[in-house]
């Protein structure tokens, strides 16, 4: 994630990260159930819930988050498995973290709308670079400014404009909370 002013880090340190529910969303479970396990990247992985779930389902999963506190927690929880890996850093600079993929699945559950608008094209370049041809991307984003610390307004037209060249948007499913939320199902061109 690319939080502003360390707001994500503070929330994790204080134990007040309501977005980090400890439960893999049913949308992820459903999407993955029809896929052959392979490599997965969770952009903005928080404390590693989805990375660990994927590892338990035979995926080799890498999680990246800017919060040192969240990554430390994820690594503690992952002591039991070698197929779950974590890197602390900026998702708009995956190459600097030596994350190369290719990944068959990319998860973004609330990361993109936490990336400053000026870095969103860099984010797209990086996830497109590490996605395998035909690879799947599942993104949860919303249009509510300030619902999560550092979150910016993100709407479907922006996602189509920024990701459309590298990813085909196969479907958009409205989310329940917050208002304006949606799940985006994409495939790498």
C-alpha positions as CSV (number, residue, x, y, z in Angstrom):
1,X,0.0,0.0,0.0
2,X,1.0,3.6,-0.3
3,X,-0.5,5.3,2.7
4,X,-0.3,9.0,3.3
5,X,1.3,10.2,6.5
6,X,1.8,6.7,7.9
7,X,-1.9,6.3,8.7
8,X,-2.0,2.6,7.8
9,X,1.0,2.0,10.0
10,X,-0.5,3.8,12.9
11,X,-3.8,1.9,12.5
12,X,-1.9,-1.5,12.5
13,X,0.2,-0.5,15.6
14,X,-2.9,0.5,17.5
15,X,-4.8,-2.6,16.5
16,X,-7.4,-0.5,14.7
17,X,-7.4,-1.8,11.2
18,X,-11.0,-2.6,10.5
19,X,-10.3,-3.5,6.8
20,X,-8.0,-6.4,8.0
21,X,-10.8,-8.7,9.1
22,X,-8.9,-12.0,9.3
23,X,-11.4,-13.6,6.9
24,X,-10.7,-14.3,3.2
25,X,-13.7,-12.8,1.3
26,X,-16.1,-15.2,-0.3
27,X,-15.4,-13.5,-3.7
28,X,-11.8,-14.7,-3.5
29,X,-12.8,-18.2,-2.4
30,X,-15.2,-18.5,-5.3
31,X,-12.8,-17.2,-7.9
32,X,-9.9,-19.4,-6.7
33,X,-12.0,-22.5,-6.4
34,X,-12.1,-22.9,-10.2
35,X,-8.4,-22.2,-10.7
36,X,-5.4,-24.5,-10.8
37,X,-3.0,-23.5,-7.9
38,X,0.0,-21.5,-9.0
39,X,1.7,-18.3,-8.0
40,X,-0.2,-15.5,-6.4
41,X,0.5,-12.0,-5.4
42,X,-1.5,-10.1,-2.8
43,X,-0.9,-6.4,-3.2
44,X,-1.5,-4.6,0.1
45,X,-1.7,-7.9,2.0
46,X,-2.0,-6.4,5.5
47,X,-1.4,-9.2,8.1
48,X,-1.4,-11.9,5.4
49,X,-4.8,-13.4,5.8
50,X,-5.3,-14.1,2.1
51,X,-1.7,-15.1,1.5
52,X,-2.0,-17.8,4.2
53,X,-5.4,-18.9,2.9
54,X,-3.9,-19.3,-0.6
55,X,-0.9,-21.2,0.8
56,X,-3.3,-23.6,2.6
57,X,-4.9,-24.3,-0.8
58,X,-1.6,-25.2,-2.5
59,X,-0.7,-21.8,-3.9
60,X,2.7,-20.3,-3.7
61,X,1.7,-16.8,-2.4
62,X,3.6,-13.6,-2.0
63,X,2.2,-10.7,0.0
64,X,3.4,-7.1,-0.2
65,X,2.5,-4.3,2.2
66,X,4.1,-1.0,3.1
67,X,3.2,-1.4,6.8
68,X,6.1,-2.9,8.7
69,X,3.8,-3.8,11.6
70,X,1.4,-5.7,9.3
71,X,4.2,-7.6,7.5
72,X,5.8,-8.5,10.9
73,X,2.4,-9.9,12.0
74,X,2.0,-11.8,8.7
75,X,5.5,-13.4,9.0
76,X,4.7,-14.5,12.5
77,X,1.5,-16.2,11.4
78,X,3.3,-17.8,8.4
79,X,6.1,-19.6,10.4
80,X,4.5,-22.9,9.6
81,X,4.6,-22.7,5.7
82,X,7.2,-22.1,3.1
83,X,4.7,-21.4,0.4
84,X,3.7,-18.0,2.0
85,X,6.2,-15.2,1.6
86,X,6.0,-11.5,2.5
87,X,7.9,-8.4,1.5
88,X,7.6,-5.0,3.2
89,X,7.6,-2.3,0.5
90,X,5.8,-0.2,-2.0
91,X,3.6,-2.0,-4.5
92,X,4.4,0.6,-7.1
93,X,8.0,-0.5,-6.9
94,X,7.8,-4.3,-7.1
95,X,11.0,-4.5,-9.2
96,X,13.0,-2.8,-6.4
97,X,11.7,-5.5,-4.1
98,X,12.9,-8.1,-6.6
99,X,9.4,-9.4,-7.1
100,X,9.2,-10.7,-10.7
101,X,6.4,-13.3,-10.9
102,X,4.9,-14.5,-13.1
103,X,1.8,-14.7,-11.0
104,X,-1.3,-16.5,-12.1
105,X,-3.4,-14.6,-9.6
106,X,-3.1,-11.0,-8.3
107,X,-5.3,-9.9,-5.4
108,X,-5.9,-6.3,-4.6
109,X,-8.4,-5.9,-1.8
110,X,-8.3,-2.2,-1.1
111,X,-4.8,-1.4,-2.2
112,X,-5.3,0.5,-5.4
113,X,-7.5,3.2,-3.8
114,X,-4.9,3.7,-1.1
115,X,-2.2,4.5,-3.8
116,X,-1.9,8.2,-4.4
117,X,-3.3,9.2,-7.9
118,X,0.2,10.2,-9.0
119,X,1.5,6.7,-8.4
120,X,-1.4,4.7,-9.8
121,X,0.1,4.3,-13.3
122,X,3.3,3.0,-11.7
123,X,1.1,0.5,-9.8
124,X,-0.5,-0.7,-13.0
125,X,2.9,-1.1,-14.8
126,X,4.2,-3.2,-11.9
127,X,1.2,-5.5,-11.5
128,X,1.0,-5.9,-15.3
129,X,4.7,-6.7,-15.4
130,X,4.5,-9.5,-12.9
131,X,1.1,-11.0,-14.1
132,X,1.4,-14.1,-16.3
133,X,-0.2,-13.8,-19.7
134,X,-3.9,-14.7,-19.2
135,X,-3.4,-14.3,-15.4
136,X,-6.4,-13.3,-13.3
137,X,-6.6,-10.2,-11.1
138,X,-9.3,-9.7,-8.5
139,X,-9.6,-6.1,-7.2
140,X,-11.9,-4.7,-4.6
141,X,-12.1,-0.9,-4.7
142,X,-14.6,1.8,-3.7
143,X,-15.4,5.4,-4.4
144,X,-15.7,6.6,-0.8
145,X,-12.9,9.1,0.1
146,X,-11.5,8.6,3.5
147,X,-13.3,5.4,4.4
148,X,-9.9,3.8,5.0
149,X,-6.9,6.0,6.0
150,X,-5.3,7.5,3.0
151,X,-8.0,6.1,0.6
152,X,-8.8,8.2,-2.4
153,X,-11.8,8.2,-4.6
154,X,-11.7,5.4,-7.1
155,X,-14.4,4.8,-9.6
156,X,-15.0,2.3,-12.4
157,X,-14.1,4.7,-15.2
158,X,-10.6,5.3,-13.7
159,X,-10.0,1.6,-13.2
160,X,-11.0,1.0,-16.9
161,X,-8.8,3.8,-18.1
162,X,-5.7,2.9,-16.1
163,X,-5.9,-0.9,-16.2
164,X,-7.7,-1.4,-19.6
165,X,-4.6,-1.5,-21.8
166,X,-2.9,-4.3,-19.8
167,X,-6.0,-6.1,-18.4
168,X,-9.3,-7.0,-19.8
169,X,-12.1,-6.2,-17.4
170,X,-14.4,-9.3,-17.6
171,X,-17.0,-8.2,-15.1
172,X,-17.7,-5.7,-12.3
173,X,-19.9,-6.8,-9.3
174,X,-21.2,-4.1,-7.0
175,X,-20.0,-4.6,-3.4
176,X,-22.0,-4.1,-0.2
177,X,-19.9,-1.9,2.0
178,X,-18.9,0.9,1.7
179,X,-21.3,2.6,-0.8
180,X,-19.8,2.6,-4.2
181,X,-17.6,-0.5,-3.6
182,X,-17.2,-3.0,-6.4
183,X,-15.3,-6.2,-7.2
184,X,-13.4,-6.1,-10.5
185,X,-12.6,-9.3,-12.3
186,X,-9.7,-8.8,-14.7
187,X,-7.5,-11.0,-17.0
188,X,-4.0,-10.0,-18.2
189,X,-4.0,-9.4,-22.0
